Amino acid sequence: MLLTAAGKKTKRSATLVMNETVKQLRKSGKEVFHLGFGESPFPIHPIIQKALCDNAHQRNYLPTQGILPLREQICRFYENMYGFDVTPNQIVVGPGSKVLLYNAMMALQGPLFVPTPSWVSYDEQARLLGKEICYVRTSHETSYLMTSEIFENALKEHWTHTADQKILVINTPNNPTGQSYSKAQLKELANVAKENNVIVLSDEIYALLTYREYEHHSIAEYYPEGTLITGGLSKDRSAGGFRVGTIILPAEESELLESILTIASNTWSCVAAPIQYAAIEAYRPNQEILDYIRDCTAISEIITKYTHQRLRSCDIRCPAPMGAFYLFPDWNSEREQMAAKGIKTSMDISEVLLRDWSVATLPGSDFGMVPEELCIRLATVDYNGEIALRKYRENPQKAMDDPDSFVKCVAPRLITAAEILEKFTESIR
Ligand SMILES: Cc1ncc(COP(=O)(O)O)c(C=O)c1O
């Protein structure tokens, strides 16, 4: 071996690796219930598909920041959906919000505070950048939400030089837990961040997948001068493979903007031209697209709540989801019984579930939990989104009123997966 690869201390995205593993297993004829990857199951809206076809001829490199009509449209979208007053110059369009988060971390000085559990890539990105990582541990007691007290204690514990800039990443609604921060919680966190010179990276990629009885709020409402918001088309418009995301910077941060554009122009240059033009339509607050987002979110809500209910009915601990399509159950109260079966870590649970029960999940340790915490992440998207959307639209009220029949009709594989998780739990009790 003559070549030496860098990045050996980091690992590939666990979610993407699991998705490849399941594809391989299925190819070899094995039936797998895929609760391991959180990709929106719905088809891309025809308006967006048409816009992409209409722009297939766009061949030129475009401005690194993103074309102005797209950034203007994104501003209107944010104003419409969240009442945010943003100018096009605060926005950078990139090939997915993942790389924009990486770019922002590179541009901002200071250690990264990562609440656990957290999405798989934040700490890996910080590791790739050689940044110091400070984990902020949360538990089931607060539904895995970071309280201001937990945050303050973590600041004291990890970083005594309060004058130095620090970075905090938060994600609401949350992958892997499905939890959202309330207005009051965000306000308190914002105060702690302000007092301690903490810049917040607010990952709001699931904002529009907030369930009906909750409202999405951003920490930027209370700390606009110190918050960068990321979002994109991957989840609520089901366009993960388009690779387009956005970052909104605080107003008047020209140095930070310059730094982000310097990194962007020397790496990805610009988002693909046909995609940028198609994204203008994806961000137009056109009623058809808004209806699509609302209906897809309603389906995610029905199916995720159904799965949660099934887990709870056999006493598996799991916070009730408030948005997105994830659940984060744990078996910590069955630690002894689990150990008797040789299951001592969350990785052991995931391995046993895949090997013996044909259910793909991800261990809590991939989300920064200590390995001995017996928790896993489930993604509730193993169904055909096109059929689900059609059936839902035939009678939305009925789907809401009788979720069991709806799930039986459109997501039978998830029902089987829930039954398997019940049997697995019984087998260790
Ligand atoms: C919490 C979270 N943030 C960011 C992303 C990245 O999204 P994208 O790069 O497709 O915009 C994902 C994707 O799974 C995610 O779950």
The ligand as a MOL file (V3000), in Angstrom:
LIG
                    3D

  0  0  0     0  0            999 V3000
M  V30 BEGIN CTAB
M  V30 COUNTS 16 16 0 0 0
M  V30 BEGIN ATOM
M  V30 1 C -30.1950 16.4740 11.4340 0
M  V30 2 C -29.7420 16.5280 10.0200 0
M  V30 3 N -29.0620 17.6030 9.6030 0
M  V30 4 C -28.6090 17.6970 8.3450 0
M  V30 5 C -28.8330 16.6770 7.4410 0
M  V30 6 C -28.2350 16.8330 6.0640 0
M  V30 7 O -29.1540 17.1530 5.1260 0
M  V30 8 P -28.7240 17.6330 3.6750 0
M  V30 9 O -27.2490 17.6500 3.5890 0
M  V30 10 O -29.3380 16.6360 2.7480 0
M  V30 11 O -29.3180 19.0090 3.5400 0
M  V30 12 C -29.5300 15.5400 7.8280 0
M  V30 13 C -29.7290 14.4370 6.8890 0
M  V30 14 O -30.0620 13.3210 7.2150 0
M  V30 15 C -30.0150 15.4590 9.1460 0
M  V30 16 O -30.7040 14.3990 9.5900 0
M  V30 END ATOM
M  V30 BEGIN BOND
M  V30 1 1 1 2
M  V30 2 1 2 3
M  V30 3 2 2 15
M  V30 4 2 3 4
M  V30 5 1 4 5
M  V30 6 1 5 6
M  V30 7 2 5 12
M  V30 8 1 6 7
M  V30 9 1 7 8
M  V30 10 2 8 9
M  V30 11 1 8 10
M  V30 12 1 8 11
M  V30 13 1 12 13
M  V30 14 1 12 15
M  V30 15 2 13 14
M  V30 16 1 15 16
M  V30 END BOND
M  V30 END CTAB
M  END
